[in-house]
Amino acid sequence: MQDNIFRNKMSDPKLKQIKIKTGVLKRIGKEKLSYRKEADQQKAKLEKMKEEGKDSHDIKKMGEVVQESLMMIPDCHRRLITAHADLMSLLEQEKDLAETEKYVAAQAQIQEAEEQMKAE
C-alpha cells in the first residue's frame, strides 16, 4: 500500500510542473549570470582597446556590443522575478508535496534565485 502511494506521487503531474518551473528558474538565473560575465569581459576588452589606442570606429563598435549585453541583464532580471513568483506560487499551492525530492530541489532553487535577484 505504501509503495503504491509513493509510485502515485512520483507520477504526479503536480511534481512534473514543479520540476519544469524549477528548470525554468534555474535556466534564467544562469542566463543572467552569463550576460553579466560577458558584459564584464567586453568592458575589459573595451578598456584595453582604449589604452592601446585602437581605431575609434572599432572602439565605438565594441562600446555598442557592451551596451547590447548590458541591456539583456534587466530583461533576464525581470524574467527571473516572474519565474521565481511562478514557482513560489506553485509551491504554496502544493505544500502536500513538501516531502518530495522535487519540492525540496525547487525550494533550493528559489533560494539561489533570490541571491541572483540581489545582484544587478
C-alpha positions in Angstrom: 0.0 0.0 0.0 2.8 2.5 1.0 4.7 1.6 -2.2 1.6 2.3 -4.3 1.2 5.8 -2.7 4.9 6.5 -3.4 4.5 5.4 -7.0 1.4 7.7 -7.4 3.4 10.7 -6.1 6.2 10.0 -8.4 4.0 10.2 -11.5 2.0 13.1 -10.1 1.6 15.9 -12.7 2.0 18.4 -10.0 5.5 17.2 -9.4 6.2 17.5 -13.2 5.1 21.1 -13.1 7.4 21.8 -10.1 10.3 20.2 -12.0 9.5 22.3 -15.1 9.2 25.6 -13.3 12.4 24.8 -11.3 14.2 24.2 -14.5 13.0 27.5 -16.0 14.1 29.4 -12.9 17.5 27.8 -13.0 18.0 28.4 -16.7 17.1 32.1 -16.4 19.4 32.5 -13.5 22.3 31.0 -15.4 21.4 33.2 -18.4 21.5 36.4 -16.3 24.9 35.4 -14.8 26.2 34.6 -18.3 25.2 38.0 -19.7 26.8 39.7 -16.6 30.0 37.8 -17.2 30.0 38.5 -20.9 29.4 42.3 -20.3 32.3 42.4 -17.8 34.6 40.7 -20.2 33.6 43.0 -23.0 34.1 46.1 -20.8 37.6 44.9 -20.0 38.3 44.4 -23.7 36.9 47.9 -24.5 39.2 49.5 -21.9 42.2 47.6 -23.3 41.3 48.8 -26.8 41.2 52.4 -25.5 44.5 52.0 -23.7 46.2 50.6 -26.8 44.8 53.5 -28.9 42.9 51.3 -31.3 40.8 52.8 -34.1 37.9 54.9 -32.9 35.5 53.1 -35.1 36.5 49.8 -33.5 36.2 51.3 -30.0 32.7 52.7 -30.9 31.6 49.3 -32.2 32.9 47.5 -29.1 31.0 50.0 -26.9 27.8 49.1 -28.8 28.5 45.4 -28.1 28.9 46.1 -24.4 25.7 48.1 -24.3 23.8 45.3 -26.0 25.0 42.8 -23.4 24.1 45.2 -20.6 20.6 45.7 -22.0 20.0 41.9 -21.7 20.6 41.8 -18.0 17.5 43.8 -16.9 15.4 41.6 -19.3 16.8 38.5 -17.6 16.2 40.0 -14.2 12.5 40.6 -15.0 12.1 37.1 -16.3 13.9 35.8 -13.2 11.4 37.6 -10.9 8.5 36.3 -12.9 9.8 32.7 -12.8 10.5 33.0 -9.1 7.0 34.2 -8.4 5.5 31.4 -10.5 7.5 28.7 -8.7 6.7 30.2 -5.3 3.0 30.3 -6.1 3.1 26.7 -7.2 4.9 25.5 -4.1 2.5 27.4 -1.9 -0.4 25.5 -3.6 1.3 22.1 -3.4 2.5 22.1 0.2 1.3 18.5 0.5 4.3 17.5 -1.7 6.8 19.2 0.6 8.5 15.9 1.5 9.3 15.1 -2.2 12.7 15.5 -3.7 11.5 17.8 -6.5 9.8 20.1 -4.0 13.0 20.4 -1.9 15.0 21.0 -5.0 12.6 23.7 -6.0 13.0 25.4 -2.6 16.8 25.3 -3.0 16.5 26.9 -6.5 14.2 29.6 -5.1 17.0 30.4 -2.5 19.6 30.6 -5.3 17.3 32.8 -7.5 16.8 35.2 -4.5 20.6 35.6 -4.3 20.8 36.2 -8.1 18.0 38.8 -7.9 20.0 40.8 -5.3 22.8 41.1 -7.8 22.2 43.6 -10.6 
